[in-house]
Amino acid sequence: MPTPSTPAKVIDAIRKAPGTRVKVAVSDIDGVLRGKYIHKDKFVSAAEGGFGFCDVVFGWDLQDVCYDNTKITGWHKGFPDALARIDLSTYRSVPWDDGVPFFLGEFVATRDGKEVPHPLCPRQVLKRVLKRAEKLGLMPMCGMEFEFFNFAETPQSWAQKKGVDPEPITPGMFGYSLLRANGAQPYFAALFNELGAFGVPIEGLHTETGPGVYEVAILFSDALEAADRAVLFKSGAKDIGARFDIMPSFMAKWSAQYPGCSGHIHQSLSDGKTNRFYDPKGAHGMSRLFESFLAGQIAALMQFAPMYWPTINSYKRLVDGFWAPVKPTWGVDNRTASFRVIPGSPKSTRLETRCPGADVNPYLAMAAVLAAGLHGVEKNMKLTAPAITGTNQGAENMPRAPRTLIETTRVFEKSDVARDWLGDDFVDHFAATREWEWRQWLDAVTDWELKRYFEII
């Protein structure tokens, strides 16, 4: 069903739609969709004037435990409703939920009597970066890829196992396997077909190296739509998987035995007509603009690192020689580099940023790569770093990424580039949430500790 072309037509379509429910959702700080069903009459009102949504979605962690170190939201504020605006252009129907109408929303705040984007809303953070890109006459085009493991588990079975020894849906290391894909054919087909019908078009879906692991490439689009699609893919895959008693996990590294899960971001810059990254006279077909964009990302990688590696577990993926790049390197069609330049036609020339994990909040990861790249464009930065060749040849003396969340968070918190592009309120809040996450890890007693120390010491 084609999407209605104007807000008035969208609202009219909802009025005429069968049933009484509409589903709305917003992204929390970690990129998890939080939402509710509302009556279609309430939706019409909300579409015009917004609706209240508790701002605790920015004030608690993945386990719904409230932060004790944030300023804009928290117990000291009483967790009031914030105003959420429905983006009518995100209208879709959910094929696996009786075709219920679905919309994404974003938060706004009031400052000096005027409505402004909420500084902590991940979708608004990305829009802030895109607005600055627009002032440069540029429109970022993006596409995301995710690797994710799939397990024969339900929330109940996983709780009974107490978080230990999940069962992958297929065994062994068998990348690009039609045999393994066919072994879970109904689920595999449902991901491809139902998410496509949900407005999340899949360009490719295949098995990766590891038991029960898939990789998806989501069709590229303008950056905001690309981030919407990425958030909806992660949520939708979990909804669909549950129907087959399958639990997809986008955790960065569930087992030390296997490669981790990436969240690669493909990017180019358009002026509305042409791909500004392409120049047939440039080295590798790269324009000077492309070089400046890449130079910005290389220079600022570590300043935005917690937005690429946002959890304690993210850093378990950053193992030398295990697929995930660990240094701010670039190369031409080189998958061992953090930044893979993909030469091609005037349409296909692009940059693939390969360092983010699948555990990212897509809005924030996309905001980070674009802010870093556009910083390079604004400063007309020169691409002075040489390209690596082979397996990181040329990067021997380059410092690698930190191995802990608290180290990257401290760099991020002090970053003038991050504050310039994302705003002080967001940087302070996000740094506080990552510091909280680190403290939860410090207090935890793990299976590794029990196995290592319990009997011997």
Secondary structure, 3 states (H helix, E strand, C coil): CCCCCCHHHHHHHHHHCCCCEEEEEEECCCCCEEEEEEEHHHHHHHHHHCEEEEHHHHCECCCCCECCCCCCCCHHHCCCEEEEEECHHHCEEECCCCCEEEEEEEEEEEECCEEEECCCCHHHHHHHHHHHHHHCCCEEEEEEEEEEEEECCCHHHHHHCCCCCCCECCCCCCCCCHHHHHHCHHHHHHHHHHHHHCCCCEEEEEECCCCCEEEEEECCEEHHHHHHHHHHHHHHHHHHHHHCCCEEECCCCCCCCCCCCECCEEEEEECCCCECCECCCCHHHECHHHHHHHHHHHHHCHHHHHHHCCCCHHHHCCCCCCCCCCCCCEEECCCCCCEEEECCCCCCCEEEECCCECCCCHHHHHHHHHHHHHHHHHCCCCCCCCCCECCCECCCCCCCCCCCHHHHHHHHHCCHHHHHHHCHHHHHHHHHHHHHHHHHHHHCCCHHHHHHHCCCC
